Amino acid sequence: MGHVIVVDLGFGDAGKGTVVDHLCRTSPVAAVVRFNGGAQAAHNVVTDDGRHHTFAQFGSGTFTPGVRTHLSRFMLVDPLSLAAEADHLRSLGVADALDRLTVDRDALLTTPYHRAANRARERARGAARHGSCGMGIGETASYALTHDDAPRAGDCLSPARLRHRLTALHNWYRETFPSGEGVPDVDDCADAFTAFGGRVRIVGGGHLHGLLRSGDVVFEGAQGVLLDEWHGFHPYTTWSTTTFANAETLLAEAGASAARLGVLRTYATRHGPGPFVTEDAALTATLPDPHNGTGPWQGAFRAGHLDAVALRYALDVTGGMDGLAVTHLDVAGARPDLRVCLAYDLPDGRVERLPSGGGDLDLDRQAALTGRLLKARPVYAPLGRRPVETIEDALGAPVVLTSHGPAASAKRATRQPFSRNPGTLRRTA
């Protein structure tokens, strides 16, 4: 198979986890590498025998014996949430998940103080909430940008340094949010994180180079391209690079390359607020997702028709891909009313493609784009009886994997998965 990077082309929840699970079950994969996001990820995998787990920090190939998880330096690692996730995997018969885990020492740590700050800041926004998951991801990233002593995974091996950094973080939280929710004492937090450092293997950056030489590796992304911190529709985005960029940085450092696989549903979804041109209240009401619902922080789970304009934008800002994985084809087969949006009607005319920015990182431009999208009206065509062909025609990229249900056995490779020379099938912006 070769190395593969799996990225969601939409707003998340397209089925990255189940695609990664399939790749690990059907090919000899040495490891799954997580390269963005943190404990807020929710990648649902259902096995053929009915077991279900929502993968947050462990790689979604963990049900396959021997497949390792590596949390790269681009991950935001939450030791407390990771311990709870390991407990759930253990209850499902996966007793060695922690034994198969490695963590880059430079990965930032998400703590209860980040989580409390996240929730306090989101509450203060009132009706203008951004749709945060309330897990402290944005606060972890933003704190590290302004504090050189932000706690990292390697600090769990140095109790004195860990305690010093947690104390500074705790004091910052109390000063910044004096009326914020209660948080654990520094001693309790430090003890838990030190125990984490003694239980898992914390490694240097060179460890990944060895993994890449040991066999095929799947790089598993989190969230979706349309939520990217720089290319998403500001301010309804995540504090994370959700494109292929982090994975390709890690690969380049090791002198390796990988095929790009983009994942999408046969219909669009969005969890939380923000522009959603093809949203359809009737679809939201009749296409509930058993693993996604309204939450106190993220908000409602919304559904709409397939949006080729938004997906083309995702292809453009990422530079294209080697293949597409299309999930929820069982839904498309049962819903002849599903449509595909091929263009937007805007006050200044009709467009089939959104400006990608040419690589410039400009949040003001992205906020202006958000404003335009809030005024857009979709131009539809039927999704049709052959949704795979419709998607290939609309996006100009080949579908190489299809999914007709949640279980592992519902996945099908539709053609030779990837070129032996990654990049030869890519569309470029």
Buried (B, 14 or more C-beta within 10 A) or exposed (E): BBBBBBBBBBBBBBBBBBBBBBBBBBBEBBBBBBBBBBBBBBBBBBBEEEBBBBBBBBBBBBBBEEBBBBBBBBBBBBBBBBBEBBEBBEEBEBEEBBEBBBBBBBBBBBBBBBBBBBBBBBBEEEEEBBBBBBBBBBBBBBBBEEEEBBBBBBBBEEBEBBBBBBBBBBEBBEEBBEEBEEBBEBEEBBBBBBEBBEBBBBBEBEBBBEBBEEBBBBBBBBBBBBBBBBBBBBBBBBBBBBBBBBBBBBBEEBEBBBBBBBBBBBBBBBBBBBBBBBBBEEBBEEBEBEBBEEBEBBBBBBBBBBBBBBBBBBBBBBBBBBBBBBBBBBBBEEBEEBBBBBBBBEEEEEBEEBEBBEEEEEEEEBEEBBEBBEEBBBBBBEBBEEBBEBBBEBBEBBBBBBBBBBBBEBBEBBEEBBBEEBBEBBBEB
